[in-house]
Amino acid sequence: MINFIILASMKGKFVSQSGSFYDNFQMMGYIVASDSTEAVSRFFDQTPYPIEWSDVEYLWAEPLTGGPETGHYGEYERIYIETLKNMHRK
């Protein structure tokens, strides 16, 4: 099992004090799982605090380990909220 950090792309933009607009990414939490897809699914199932899922575009998980297979920040599989909702309706 691997420790993962869960990140989210939020709908809407972040506006800086100077008025510049940026994409809005948030660190959502940590979870232990066997791979990044399982980490996102577990986080979605066991969210430790209330989240308005309609504000989230997609989630992804990055492993908190070192090695040549890590460090591809932002290149991991995006899992869209609608996909997670559909998986859990079945």
PDB file of N, CA, C and O in Angstrom:
ATOM      1  N   MET A   1       0.852  -1.186   0.000  1.00  0.00           N
ATOM      2  CA  MET A   1       0.000   0.000   0.000  1.00  0.00           C
ATOM      3  C   MET A   1       0.898   1.249   0.000  1.00  0.00           C
ATOM      4  O   MET A   1       1.989   1.266   0.569  1.00  0.00           O
ATOM      5  N   ILE A   2       0.390   2.275  -0.656  1.00  0.00           N
ATOM      6  CA  ILE A   2       1.162   3.497  -0.869  1.00  0.00           C
ATOM      7  C   ILE A   2       0.373   4.684  -0.320  1.00  0.00           C
ATOM      8  O   ILE A   2      -0.854   4.719  -0.417  1.00  0.00           O
ATOM      9  N   ASN A   3       1.076   5.648   0.251  1.00  0.00           N
ATOM     10  CA  ASN A   3       0.444   6.901   0.657  1.00  0.00           C
ATOM     11  C   ASN A   3       0.309   7.808  -0.557  1.00  0.00           C
ATOM     12  O   ASN A   3       1.262   7.995  -1.314  1.00  0.00           O
ATOM     13  N   PHE A   4      -0.883   8.370  -0.736  1.00  0.00           N
ATOM     14  CA  PHE A   4      -1.148   9.281  -1.848  1.00  0.00           C
ATOM     15  C   PHE A   4      -1.643  10.617  -1.318  1.00  0.00           C
ATOM     16  O   PHE A   4      -2.295  10.685  -0.276  1.00  0.00           O
ATOM     17  N   ILE A   5      -1.327  11.665  -2.044  1.00  0.00           N
ATOM     18  CA  ILE A   5      -1.936  12.971  -1.819  1.00  0.00           C
ATOM     19  C   ILE A   5      -3.026  13.118  -2.880  1.00  0.00           C
ATOM     20  O   ILE A   5      -2.802  12.824  -4.055  1.00  0.00           O
ATOM     21  N   ILE A   6      -4.196  13.572  -2.461  1.00  0.00           N
ATOM     22  CA  ILE A   6      -5.330  13.744  -3.369  1.00  0.00           C
ATOM     23  C   ILE A   6      -5.432  15.228  -3.716  1.00  0.00           C
ATOM     24  O   ILE A   6      -5.453  16.088  -2.836  1.00  0.00           O
ATOM     25  N   LEU A   7      -5.496  15.505  -5.015  1.00  0.00           N
ATOM     26  CA  LEU A   7      -5.584  16.882  -5.497  1.00  0.00           C
ATOM     27  C   LEU A   7      -6.820  17.048  -6.364  1.00  0.00           C
ATOM     28  O   LEU A   7      -7.323  16.084  -6.941  1.00  0.00           O
ATOM     29  N   ALA A   8      -7.301  18.277  -6.448  1.00  0.00           N
ATOM     30  CA  ALA A   8      -8.522  18.552  -7.206  1.00  0.00           C
ATOM     31  C   ALA A   8      -8.349  19.779  -8.083  1.00  0.00           C
ATOM     32  O   ALA A   8      -7.702  20.757  -7.709  1.00  0.00           O
ATOM     33  N   SER A   9      -8.946  19.694  -9.252  1.00  0.00           N
ATOM     34  CA  SER A   9      -9.103  20.863 -10.108  1.00  0.00           C
ATOM     35  C   SER A   9     -10.496  21.407  -9.827  1.00  0.00           C
ATOM     36  O   SER A   9     -11.502  20.740 -10.070  1.00  0.00           O
ATOM     37  N   MET A  10     -10.535  22.611  -9.318  1.00  0.00           N
ATOM     38  CA  MET A  10     -11.806  23.218  -8.955  1.00  0.00           C
ATOM     39  C   MET A  10     -12.371  23.997 -10.140  1.00  0.00           C
ATOM     40  O   MET A  10     -11.626  24.563 -10.940  1.00  0.00           O
ATOM     41  N   LYS A  11     -13.683  24.014 -10.235  1.00  0.00           N
ATOM     42  CA  LYS A  11     -14.337  24.826 -11.266  1.00  0.00           C
ATOM     43  C   LYS A  11     -14.184  26.292 -10.865  1.00  0.00           C
ATOM     44  O   LYS A  11     -14.261  26.628  -9.683  1.00  0.00           O
ATOM     45  N   GLY A  12     -13.976  27.135 -11.820  1.00  0.00           N
ATOM     46  CA  GLY A  12     -13.773  28.551 -11.531  1.00  0.00           C
ATOM     47  C   GLY A  12     -12.291  28.871 -11.467  1.00  0.00           C
ATOM     48  O   GLY A  12     -11.450  27.973 -11.519  1.00  0.00           O
ATOM     49  N   LYS A  13     -11.985  30.117 -11.359  1.00  0.00           N
ATOM     50  CA  LYS A  13     -10.604  30.595 -11.347  1.00  0.00           C
ATOM     51  C   LYS A  13     -10.276  31.222  -9.999  1.00  0.00           C
ATOM     52  O   LYS A  13     -11.156  31.716  -9.294  1.00  0.00           O
ATOM     53  N   PHE A  14      -9.001  31.193  -9.660  1.00  0.00           N
ATOM     54  CA  PHE A  14      -8.487  31.902  -8.500  1.00  0.00           C
ATOM     55  C   PHE A  14      -8.075  33.291  -8.971  1.00  0.00           C
ATOM     56  O   PHE A  14      -7.390  33.421  -9.986  1.00  0.00           O
ATOM     57  N   VAL A  15      -8.481  34.324  -8.252  1.00  0.00           N
ATOM     58  CA  VAL A  15      -8.114  35.694  -8.602  1.00  0.00           C
ATOM     59  C   VAL A  15      -7.131  36.200  -7.550  1.00  0.00           C
ATOM     60  O   VAL A  15      -7.448  36.236  -6.361  1.00  0.00           O
ATOM     61  N   SER A  16      -5.941  36.588  -7.992  1.00  0.00           N
ATOM     62  CA  SER A  16      -4.919  37.084  -7.068  1.00  0.00           C
ATOM     63  C   SER A  16      -5.240  38.516  -6.641  1.00  0.00           C
ATOM     64  O   SER A  16      -6.130  39.156  -7.200  1.00  0.00           O
ATOM     65  N   GLN A  17      -4.505  39.010  -5.646  1.00  0.00           N
ATOM     66  CA  GLN A  17      -4.716  40.378  -5.176  1.00  0.00           C
ATOM     67  C   GLN A  17      -4.487  41.395  -6.284  1.00  0.00           C
ATOM     68  O   GLN A  17      -5.108  42.459  -6.293  1.00  0.00           O
ATOM     69  N   SER A  18      -3.597  41.071  -7.218  1.00  0.00           N
ATOM     70  CA  SER A  18      -3.324  42.008  -8.316  1.00  0.00           C
ATOM     71  C   SER A  18      -4.359  41.905  -9.433  1.00  0.00           C
ATOM     72  O   SER A  18      -4.327  42.678 -10.390  1.00  0.00           O
ATOM     73  N   GLY A  19      -5.284  40.937  -9.305  1.00  0.00           N
ATOM     74  CA  GLY A  19      -6.337  40.785 -10.301  1.00  0.00           C
ATOM     75  C   GLY A  19      -6.046  39.764 -11.384  1.00  0.00           C
ATOM     76  O   GLY A  19      -6.832  39.613 -12.319  1.00  0.00           O
ATOM     77  N   SER A  20      -4.922  39.059 -11.271  1.00  0.00           N
ATOM     78  CA  SER A  20      -4.594  38.011 -12.244  1.00  0.00           C
ATOM     79  C   SER A  20      -5.428  36.767 -11.973  1.00  0.00           C
ATOM     80  O   SER A  20      -5.746  36.463 -10.823  1.00  0.00           O
ATOM     81  N   PHE A  21      -5.785  36.044 -13.044  1.00  0.00           N
ATOM     82  CA  PHE A  21      -6.579  34.826 -12.929  1.00  0.00           C
ATOM     83  C   PHE A  21      -5.687  33.605 -13.105  1.00  0.00           C
ATOM     84  O   PHE A  21      -4.803  33.593 -13.962  1.00  0.00           O
ATOM     85  N   TYR A  22      -5.923  32.572 -12.287  1.00  0.00           N
ATOM     86  CA  TYR A  22      -5.161  31.330 -12.341  1.00  0.00           C
ATOM     87  C   TYR A  22      -6.112  30.146 -12.231  1.00  0.00           C
ATOM     88  O   TYR A  22      -7.205  30.261 -11.677  1.00  0.00           O
ATOM     89  N   ASP A  23      -5.676  28.993 -12.770  1.00  0.00           N
ATOM     90  CA  ASP A  23      -6.421  27.763 -12.520  1.00  0.00           C
ATOM     91  C   ASP A  23      -6.409  27.514 -11.020  1.00  0.00           C
ATOM     92  O   ASP A  23      -5.452  27.878 -10.336  1.00  0.00           O
ATOM     93  N   ASN A  24      -7.461  26.899 -10.509  1.00  0.00           N
ATOM     94  CA  ASN A  24      -7.611  26.697  -9.077  1.00  0.00           C
ATOM     95  C   ASN A  24      -7.479  25.214  -8.755  1.00  0.00           C
ATOM     96  O   ASN A  24      -8.410  24.440  -8.977  1.00  0.00           O
ATOM     97  N   PHE A  25      -6.323  24.821  -8.232  1.00  0.00           N
ATOM     98  CA  PHE A  25      -6.080  23.453  -7.794  1.00  0.00           C
ATOM     99  C   PHE A  25      -5.995  23.444  -6.277  1.00  0.00           C
ATOM    100  O   PHE A  25      -5.416  24.349  -5.676  1.00  0.00           O
ATOM    101  N   GLN A  26      -6.575  22.418  -5.657  1.00  0.00           N
ATOM    102  CA  GLN A  26      -6.584  22.314  -4.201  1.00  0.00           C
ATOM    103  C   GLN A  26      -6.055  20.961  -3.750  1.00  0.00           C
ATOM    104  O   GLN A  26      -6.313  19.937  -4.383  1.00  0.00           O
ATOM    105  N   MET A  27      -5.313  20.969  -2.652  1.00  0.00           N
ATOM    106  CA  MET A  27      -4.908  19.729  -2.003  1.00  0.00           C
ATOM    107  C   MET A  27      -6.086  19.319  -1.125  1.00  0.00           C
ATOM    108  O   MET A  27      -6.528  20.087  -0.271  1.00  0.00           O
ATOM    109  N   MET A  28      -6.592  18.105  -1.337  1.00  0.00           N
ATOM    110  CA  MET A  28      -7.798  17.668  -0.641  1.00  0.00           C
ATOM    111  C   MET A  28      -7.513  16.806   0.582  1.00  0.00           C
ATOM    112  O   MET A  28      -8.280  16.827   1.545  1.00  0.00           O
ATOM    113  N   GLY A  29      -6.417  16.046   0.555  1.00  0.00           N
ATOM    114  CA  GLY A  29      -6.116  15.186   1.685  1.00  0.00           C
ATOM    115  C   GLY A  29      -5.153  14.083   1.306  1.00  0.00           C
ATOM    116  O   GLY A  29      -4.525  14.112   0.248  1.00  0.00           O
ATOM    117  N   TYR A  30      -5.051  13.108   2.198  1.00  0.00           N
ATOM    118  CA  TYR A  30      -4.151  11.971   2.015  1.00  0.00           C
ATOM    119  C   TYR A  30      -4.942  10.681   2.172  1.00  0.00           C
ATOM    120  O   TYR A  30      -5.946  10.635   2.882  1.00  0.00           O
ATOM    121  N   ILE A  31      -4.475   9.633   1.499  1.00  0.00           N
ATOM    122  CA  ILE A  31      -5.120   8.326   1.648  1.00  0.00           C
ATOM    123  C   ILE A  31      -4.125   7.239   1.271  1.00  0.00           C
ATOM    124  O   ILE A  31      -3.221   7.460   0.466  1.00  0.00           O
ATOM    125  N   VAL A  32      -4.302   6.068   1.859  1.00  0.00           N
ATOM    126  CA  VAL A  32      -3.467   4.905   1.553  1.00  0.00           C
ATOM    127  C   VAL A  32      -4.242   4.003   0.600  1.00  0.00           C
ATOM    128  O   VAL A  32      -5.407   3.689   0.842  1.00  0.00           O
ATOM    129  N   ALA A  33      -3.586   3.587  -0.490  1.00  0.00           N
ATOM    130  CA  ALA A  33      -4.231   2.726  -1.490  1.00  0.00           C
ATOM    131  C   ALA A  33      -3.152   1.995  -2.279  1.00  0.00           C
ATOM    132  O   ALA A  33      -1.961   2.266  -2.127  1.00  0.00           O
ATOM    133  N   SER A  34      -3.588   1.063  -3.126  1.00  0.00           N
ATOM    134  CA  SER A  34      -2.625   0.296  -3.923  1.00  0.00           C
ATOM    135  C   SER A  34      -2.219   1.022  -5.201  1.00  0.00           C
ATOM    136  O   SER A  34      -1.131   0.784  -5.724  1.00  0.00           O
ATOM    137  N   ASP A  35      -3.093   1.919  -5.719  1.00  0.00           N
ATOM    138  CA  ASP A  35      -2.742   2.700  -6.914  1.00  0.00           C
ATOM    139  C   ASP A  35      -3.528   4.011  -6.900  1.00  0.00           C
ATOM    140  O   ASP A  35      -4.380   4.221  -6.037  1.00  0.00           O
ATOM    141  N   SER A  36      -3.236   4.885  -7.855  1.00  0.00           N
ATOM    142  CA  SER A  36      -3.833   6.224  -7.839  1.00  0.00           C
ATOM    143  C   SER A  36      -5.345   6.204  -8.070  1.00  0.00           C
ATOM    144  O   SER A  36      -6.068   7.008  -7.481  1.00  0.00           O
ATOM    145  N   THR A  37      -5.826   5.302  -8.912  1.00  0.00           N
ATOM    146  CA  THR A  37      -7.268   5.221  -9.165  1.00  0.00           C
ATOM    147  C   THR A  37      -8.008   4.791  -7.905  1.00  0.00           C
ATOM    148  O   THR A  37      -9.044   5.360  -7.561  1.00  0.00           O
ATOM    149  N   GLU A  38      -7.477   3.792  -7.226  1.00  0.00           N
ATOM    150  CA  GLU A  38      -8.090   3.351  -5.967  1.00  0.00           C
ATOM    151  C   GLU A  38      -8.038   4.462  -4.923  1.00  0.00           C
ATOM    152  O   GLU A  38      -8.982   4.627  -4.150  1.00  0.00           O
ATOM    153  N   ALA A  39      -6.955   5.218  -4.893  1.00  0.00           N
ATOM    154  CA  ALA A  39      -6.825   6.309  -3.929  1.00  0.00           C
ATOM    155  C   ALA A  39      -7.930   7.346  -4.127  1.00  0.00           C
ATOM    156  O   ALA A  39      -8.555   7.783  -3.161  1.00  0.00           O
ATOM    157  N   VAL A  40      -8.168   7.736  -5.373  1.00  0.00           N
ATOM    158  CA  VAL A  40      -9.222   8.717  -5.656  1.00  0.00           C
ATOM    159  C   VAL A  40     -10.591   8.147  -5.297  1.00  0.00           C
ATOM    160  O   VAL A  40     -11.407   8.837  -4.687  1.00  0.00           O
ATOM    161  N   SER A  41     -10.845   6.905  -5.666  1.00  0.00           N
ATOM    162  CA  SER A  41     -12.131   6.279  -5.371  1.00  0.00           C
ATOM    163  C   SER A  41     -12.361   6.181  -3.864  1.00  0.00           C
ATOM    164  O   SER A  41     -13.458   6.472  -3.386  1.00  0.00           O
ATOM    165  N   ARG A  42     -11.341   5.775  -3.114  1.00  0.00           N
ATOM    166  CA  ARG A  42     -11.467   5.692  -1.652  1.00  0.00           C
ATOM    167  C   ARG A  42     -11.721   7.063  -1.044  1.00  0.00           C
ATOM    168  O   ARG A  42     -12.557   7.210  -0.153  1.00  0.00           O
ATOM    169  N   PHE A  43     -10.996   8.063  -1.529  1.00  0.00           N
ATOM    170  CA  PHE A  43     -11.204   9.409  -0.999  1.00  0.00           C
ATOM    171  C   PHE A  43     -12.637   9.868  -1.258  1.00  0.00           C
ATOM    172  O   PHE A  43     -13.277  10.440  -0.375  1.00  0.00           O
ATOM    173  N   PHE A  44     -13.134   9.620  -2.453  1.00  0.00           N
ATOM    174  CA  PHE A  44     -14.504   9.998  -2.808  1.00  0.00           C
ATOM    175  C   PHE A  44     -15.505   9.296  -1.893  1.00  0.00           C
ATOM    176  O   PHE A  44     -16.487   9.902  -1.465  1.00  0.00           O
ATOM    177  N   ASP A  45     -15.261   8.023  -1.594  1.00  0.00           N
ATOM    178  CA  ASP A  45     -16.154   7.237  -0.731  1.00  0.00           C
ATOM    179  C   ASP A  45     -16.068   7.637   0.734  1.00  0.00           C
ATOM    180  O   ASP A  45     -17.062   7.561   1.457  1.00  0.00           O
ATOM    181  N   GLN A  46     -14.889   8.063   1.177  1.00  0.00           N
ATOM    182  CA  GLN A  46     -14.633   8.288   2.602  1.00  0.00           C
ATOM    183  C   GLN A  46     -14.160   9.711   2.871  1.00  0.00           C
ATOM    184  O   GLN A  46     -13.273   9.922   3.697  1.00  0.00           O
ATOM    185  N   THR A  47     -14.734  10.671   2.192  1.00  0.00           N
ATOM    186  CA  THR A  47     -14.295  12.055   2.355  1.00  0.00           C
ATOM    187  C   THR A  47     -14.393  12.463   3.820  1.00  0.00           C
ATOM    188  O   THR A  47     -15.455  12.335   4.428  1.00  0.00           O
ATOM    189  N   PRO A  48     -13.282  12.958   4.397  1.00  0.00           N
ATOM    190  CA  PRO A  48     -13.262  13.253   5.830  1.00  0.00           C
ATOM    191  C   PRO A  48     -13.964  14.553   6.230  1.00  0.00           C
ATOM    192  O   PRO A  48     -14.017  14.884   7.414  1.00  0.00           O
ATOM    193  N   TYR A  49     -14.498  15.285   5.261  1.00  0.00           N
ATOM    194  CA  TYR A  49     -15.184  16.544   5.550  1.00  0.00           C
ATOM    195  C   TYR A  49     -16.150  16.825   4.395  1.00  0.00           C
ATOM    196  O   TYR A  49     -15.996  16.254   3.315  1.00  0.00           O
ATOM    197  N   PRO A  50     -17.134  17.688   4.605  1.00  0.00           N
ATOM    198  CA  PRO A  50     -18.107  17.963   3.533  1.00  0.00           C
ATOM    199  C   PRO A  50     -17.441  18.651   2.336  1.00  0.00           C
ATOM    200  O   PRO A  50     -16.650  19.579   2.503  1.00  0.00           O
ATOM    201  N   ILE A  51     -17.770  18.186   1.138  1.00  0.00           N
ATOM    202  CA  ILE A  51     -17.287  18.791  -0.100  1.00  0.00           C
ATOM    203  C   ILE A  51     -18.486  18.989  -1.019  1.00  0.00           C
ATOM    204  O   ILE A  51     -19.305  18.085  -1.186  1.00  0.00           O
ATOM    205  N   GLU A  52     -18.584  20.144  -1.598  1.00  0.00           N
ATOM    206  CA  GLU A  52     -19.603  20.409  -2.614  1.00  0.00           C
ATOM    207  C   GLU A  52     -19.035  19.905  -3.935  1.00  0.00           C
ATOM    208  O   GLU A  52     -18.306  20.622  -4.620  1.00  0.00           O
ATOM    209  N   TRP A  53     -19.377  18.649  -4.294  1.00  0.00           N
ATOM    210  CA  TRP A  53     -18.770  18.000  -5.455  1.00  0.00           C
ATOM    211  C   TRP A  53     -19.056  18.738  -6.757  1.00  0.00           C
ATOM    212  O   TRP A  53     -18.309  18.582  -7.723  1.00  0.00           O
ATOM    213  N   SER A  54     -20.104  19.525  -6.803  1.00  0.00           N
ATOM    214  CA  SER A  54     -20.389  20.280  -8.028  1.00  0.00           C
ATOM    215  C   SER A  54     -19.350  21.379  -8.272  1.00  0.00           C
ATOM    216  O   SER A  54     -19.290  21.936  -9.368  1.00  0.00           O
ATOM    217  N   ASP A  55     -18.534  21.694  -7.263  1.00  0.00           N
ATOM    218  CA  ASP A  55     -17.457  22.678  -7.415  1.00  0.00           C
ATOM    219  C   ASP A  55     -16.159  22.058  -7.923  1.00  0.00           C
ATOM    220  O   ASP A  55     -15.215  22.775  -8.253  1.00  0.00           O
ATOM    221  N   VAL A  56     -16.109  20.723  -7.986  1.00  0.00           N
ATOM    222  CA  VAL A  56     -14.881  20.012  -8.360  1.00  0.00           C
ATOM    223  C   VAL A  56     -15.021  19.479  -9.781  1.00  0.00           C
ATOM    224  O   VAL A  56     -16.010  18.823 -10.109  1.00  0.00           O
ATOM    225  N   GLU A  57     -14.025  19.762 -10.626  1.00  0.00           N
ATOM    226  CA  GLU A  57     -14.051  19.231 -11.996  1.00  0.00           C
ATOM    227  C   GLU A  57     -13.506  17.810 -12.032  1.00  0.00           C
ATOM    228  O   GLU A  57     -14.152  16.911 -12.570  1.00  0.00           O
ATOM    229  N   TYR A  58     -12.311  17.599 -11.459  1.00  0.00           N
ATOM    230  CA  TYR A  58     -11.731  16.259 -11.416  1.00  0.00           C
ATOM    231  C   TYR A  58     -10.747  16.152 -10.259  1.00  0.00           C
ATOM    232  O   TYR A  58     -10.292  17.156  -9.713  1.00  0.00           O
ATOM    233  N   LEU A  59     -10.432  14.910  -9.900  1.00  0.00           N
ATOM    234  CA  LEU A  59      -9.447  14.593  -8.866  1.00  0.00           C
ATOM    235  C   LEU A  59      -8.320  13.786  -9.484  1.00  0.00           C
ATOM    236  O   LEU A  59      -8.497  13.154 -10.525  1.00  0.00           O
ATOM    237  N   TRP A  60      -7.173  13.810  -8.846  1.00  0.00           N
ATOM    238  CA  TRP A  60      -6.100  12.882  -9.181  1.00  0.00           C
ATOM    239  C   TRP A  60      -5.281  12.653  -7.927  1.00  0.00           C
ATOM    240  O   TRP A  60      -5.359  13.422  -6.968  1.00  0.00           O
ATOM    241  N   ALA A  61      -4.492  11.587  -7.942  1.00  0.00           N
ATOM    242  CA  ALA A  61      -3.683  11.219  -6.786  1.00  0.00           C
ATOM    243  C   ALA A  61      -2.231  11.079  -7.217  1.00  0.00           C
ATOM    244  O   ALA A  61      -1.932  10.547  -8.287  1.00  0.00           O
ATOM    245  N   GLU A  62      -1.331  11.568  -6.364  1.00  0.00           N
ATOM    246  CA  GLU A  62       0.098  11.439  -6.619  1.00  0.00           C
ATOM    247  C   GLU A  62       0.726  10.691  -5.451  1.00  0.00           C
ATOM    248  O   GLU A  62       0.458  11.017  -4.295  1.00  0.00           O
ATOM    249  N   PRO A  63       1.561   9.689  -5.737  1.00  0.00           N
ATOM    250  CA  PRO A  63       2.178   8.908  -4.666  1.00  0.00           C
ATOM    251  C   PRO A  63       3.203   9.732  -3.902  1.00  0.00           C
ATOM    252  O   PRO A  63       3.936  10.534  -4.482  1.00  0.00           O
ATOM    253  N   LEU A  64       3.240   9.522  -2.599  1.00  0.00           N
ATOM    254  CA  LEU A  64       4.210  10.210  -1.749  1.00  0.00           C
ATOM    255  C   LEU A  64       5.410   9.293  -1.518  1.00  0.00           C
ATOM    256  O   LEU A  64       5.762   8.981  -0.381  1.00  0.00           O
ATOM    257  N   THR A  65       6.019   8.877  -2.603  1.00  0.00           N
ATOM    258  CA  THR A  65       7.200   8.019  -2.559  1.00  0.00           C
ATOM    259  C   THR A  65       8.216   8.563  -3.548  1.00  0.00           C
ATOM    260  O   THR A  65       7.875   9.337  -4.443  1.00  0.00           O
ATOM    261  N   GLY A  66       9.449   8.159  -3.384  1.00  0.00           N
ATOM    262  CA  GLY A  66      10.490   8.564  -4.319  1.00  0.00           C
ATOM    263  C   GLY A  66      10.772   7.454  -5.306  1.00  0.00           C
ATOM    264  O   GLY A  66      10.434   6.296  -5.062  1.00  0.00           O
ATOM    265  N   GLY A  67      11.381   7.801  -6.405  1.00  0.00           N
ATOM    266  CA  GLY A  67      11.747   6.800  -7.392  1.00  0.00           C
ATOM    267  C   GLY A  67      11.521   7.304  -8.793  1.00  0.00           C
ATOM    268  O   GLY A  67      10.891   8.344  -8.986  1.00  0.00           O
ATOM    269  N   PRO A  68      12.028   6.581  -9.782  1.00  0.00           N
ATOM    270  CA  PRO A  68      11.916   7.035 -11.170  1.00  0.00           C
ATOM    271  C   PRO A  68      10.483   7.055 -11.699  1.00  0.00           C
ATOM    272  O   PRO A  68      10.198   7.760 -12.667  1.00  0.00           O
ATOM    273  N   GLU A  69       9.576   6.293 -11.083  1.00  0.00           N
ATOM    274  CA  GLU A  69       8.194   6.252 -11.561  1.00  0.00           C
ATOM    275  C   GLU A  69       7.343   7.375 -10.970  1.00  0.00           C
ATOM    276  O   GLU A  69       6.167   7.498 -11.314  1.00  0.00           O
ATOM    277  N   THR A  70       7.911   8.189 -10.091  1.00  0.00           N
ATOM    278  CA  THR A  70       7.152   9.283  -9.473  1.00  0.00           C
ATOM    279  C   THR A  70       7.691  10.627  -9.952  1.00  0.00           C
ATOM    280  O   THR A  70       8.652  10.684 -10.718  1.00  0.00           O
ATOM    281  N   GLY A  71       7.071  11.691  -9.498  1.00  0.00           N
ATOM    282  CA  GLY A  71       7.522  13.030  -9.847  1.00  0.00           C
ATOM    283  C   GLY A  71       6.970  13.548 -11.158  1.00  0.00           C
ATOM    284  O   GLY A  71       7.522  14.480 -11.743  1.00  0.00           O
ATOM    285  N   HIS A  72       5.888  12.954 -11.624  1.00  0.00           N
ATOM    286  CA  HIS A  72       5.258  13.390 -12.875  1.00  0.00           C
ATOM    287  C   HIS A  72       4.072  14.295 -12.553  1.00  0.00           C
ATOM    288  O   HIS A  72       2.972  14.085 -13.063  1.00  0.00           O
ATOM    289  N   TYR A  73       4.286  15.267 -11.735  1.00  0.00           N
ATOM    290  CA  TYR A  73       3.225  16.080 -11.169  1.00  0.00           C
ATOM    291  C   TYR A  73       2.273  16.608 -12.228  1.00  0.00           C
ATOM    292  O   TYR A  73       2.682  17.249 -13.197  1.00  0.00           O
ATOM    293  N   GLY A  74       0.998  16.326 -12.023  1.00  0.00           N
ATOM    294  CA  GLY A  74      -0.032  16.774 -12.947  1.00  0.00           C
ATOM    295  C   GLY A  74      -0.235  15.868 -14.144  1.00  0.00           C
ATOM    296  O   GLY A  74      -1.144  16.096 -14.943  1.00  0.00           O
ATOM    297  N   GLU A  75       0.601  14.836 -14.284  1.00  0.00           N
ATOM    298  CA  GLU A  75       0.489  13.935 -15.431  1.00  0.00           C
ATOM    299  C   GLU A  75      -0.267  12.655 -15.095  1.00  0.00           C
ATOM    300  O   GLU A  75      -0.376  11.762 -15.935  1.00  0.00           O
ATOM    301  N   TYR A  76      -0.787  12.557 -13.885  1.00  0.00           N
ATOM    302  CA  TYR A  76      -1.499  11.356 -13.481  1.00  0.00           C
ATOM    303  C   TYR A  76      -2.920  11.375 -14.021  1.00  0.00           C
ATOM    304  O   TYR A  76      -3.420  12.408 -14.467  1.00  0.00           O
ATOM    305  N   GLU A  77      -3.553  10.222 -13.972  1.00  0.00           N
ATOM    306  CA  GLU A  77      -4.900  10.072 -14.530  1.00  0.00           C
ATOM    307  C   GLU A  77      -5.906  10.982 -13.830  1.00  0.00           C
ATOM    308  O   GLU A  77      -6.037  10.969 -12.606  1.00  0.00           O
ATOM    309  N   ARG A  78      -6.599  11.756 -14.623  1.00  0.00           N
ATOM    310  CA  ARG A  78      -7.677  12.602 -14.107  1.00  0.00           C
ATOM    311  C   ARG A  78      -8.934  11.752 -13.994  1.00  0.00           C
ATOM    312  O   ARG A  78      -9.308  11.047 -14.932  1.00  0.00           O
ATOM    313  N   ILE A  79      -9.576  11.825 -12.848  1.00  0.00           N
ATOM    314  CA  ILE A  79     -10.826  11.098 -12.658  1.00  0.00           C
ATOM    315  C   ILE A  79     -11.906  12.146 -12.393  1.00  0.00           C
ATOM    316  O   ILE A  79     -11.920  12.807 -11.354  1.00  0.00           O
ATOM    317  N   TYR A  80     -12.799  12.273 -13.355  1.00  0.00           N
ATOM    318  CA  TYR A  80     -13.832  13.300 -13.285  1.00  0.00           C
ATOM    319  C   TYR A  80     -14.921  12.897 -12.289  1.00  0.00           C
ATOM    320  O   TYR A  80     -15.239  11.717 -12.143  1.00  0.00           O
ATOM    321  N   ILE A  81     -15.480  13.885 -11.614  1.00  0.00           N
ATOM    322  CA  ILE A  81     -16.473  13.651 -10.564  1.00  0.00           C
ATOM    323  C   ILE A  81     -17.671  12.886 -11.105  1.00  0.00           C
ATOM    324  O   ILE A  81     -18.187  11.999 -10.425  1.00  0.00           O
ATOM    325  N   GLU A  82     -18.121  13.204 -12.298  1.00  0.00           N
ATOM    326  CA  GLU A  82     -19.268  12.489 -12.877  1.00  0.00           C
ATOM    327  C   GLU A  82     -18.956  10.999 -13.028  1.00  0.00           C
ATOM    328  O   GLU A  82     -19.834  10.161 -12.822  1.00  0.00           O
ATOM    329  N   THR A  83     -17.729  10.667 -13.382  1.00  0.00           N
ATOM    330  CA  THR A  83     -17.311   9.261 -13.483  1.00  0.00           C
ATOM    331  C   THR A  83     -17.400   8.588 -12.122  1.00  0.00           C
ATOM    332  O   THR A  83     -17.894   7.465 -12.020  1.00  0.00           O
ATOM    333  N   LEU A  84     -16.927   9.262 -11.072  1.00  0.00           N
ATOM    334  CA  LEU A  84     -17.000   8.697  -9.723  1.00  0.00           C
ATOM    335  C   LEU A  84     -18.449   8.504  -9.291  1.00  0.00           C
ATOM    336  O   LEU A  84     -18.791   7.476  -8.707  1.00  0.00           O
ATOM    337  N   LYS A  85     -19.287   9.469  -9.569  1.00  0.00           N
ATOM    338  CA  LYS A  85     -20.706   9.342  -9.209  1.00  0.00           C
ATOM    339  C   LYS A  85     -21.339   8.163  -9.936  1.00  0.00           C
ATOM    340  O   LYS A  85     -22.099   7.403  -9.336  1.00  0.00           O
ATOM    341  N   ASN A  86     -21.034   8.004 -11.221  1.00  0.00           N
ATOM    342  CA  ASN A  86     -21.586   6.884 -11.994  1.00  0.00           C
ATOM    343  C   ASN A  86     -21.082   5.548 -11.476  1.00  0.00           C
ATOM    344  O   ASN A  86     -21.843   4.581 -11.447  1.00  0.00           O
ATOM    345  N   MET A  87     -19.825   5.465 -11.067  1.00  0.00           N
ATOM    346  CA  MET A  87     -19.265   4.222 -10.527  1.00  0.00           C
ATOM    347  C   MET A  87     -20.003   3.804  -9.263  1.00  0.00           C
ATOM    348  O   MET A  87     -20.197   2.613  -9.022  1.00  0.00           O
ATOM    349  N   HIS A  88     -20.411   4.771  -8.460  1.00  0.00           N
ATOM    350  CA  HIS A  88     -21.027   4.468  -7.175  1.00  0.00           C
ATOM    351  C   HIS A  88     -22.537   4.294  -7.266  1.00  0.00           C
ATOM    352  O   HIS A  88     -23.168   3.891  -6.289  1.00  0.00           O
ATOM    353  N   ARG A  89     -23.120   4.589  -8.411  1.00  0.00           N
ATOM    354  CA  ARG A  89     -24.558   4.358  -8.612  1.00  0.00           C
ATOM    355  C   ARG A  89     -24.843   2.912  -8.958  1.00  0.00           C
ATOM    356  O   ARG A  89     -25.966   2.438  -8.789  1.00  0.00           O
ATOM    357  N   LYS A  90     -23.827   2.205  -9.442  1.00  0.00           N
ATOM    358  CA  LYS A  90     -24.014   0.819  -9.905  1.00  0.00           C
ATOM    359  C   LYS A  90     -24.184  -0.133  -8.762  1.00  0.00           C
ATOM    360  O   LYS A  90     -24.352  -1.333  -8.978  1.00  0.00           O
TER     361      LYS A  90
END
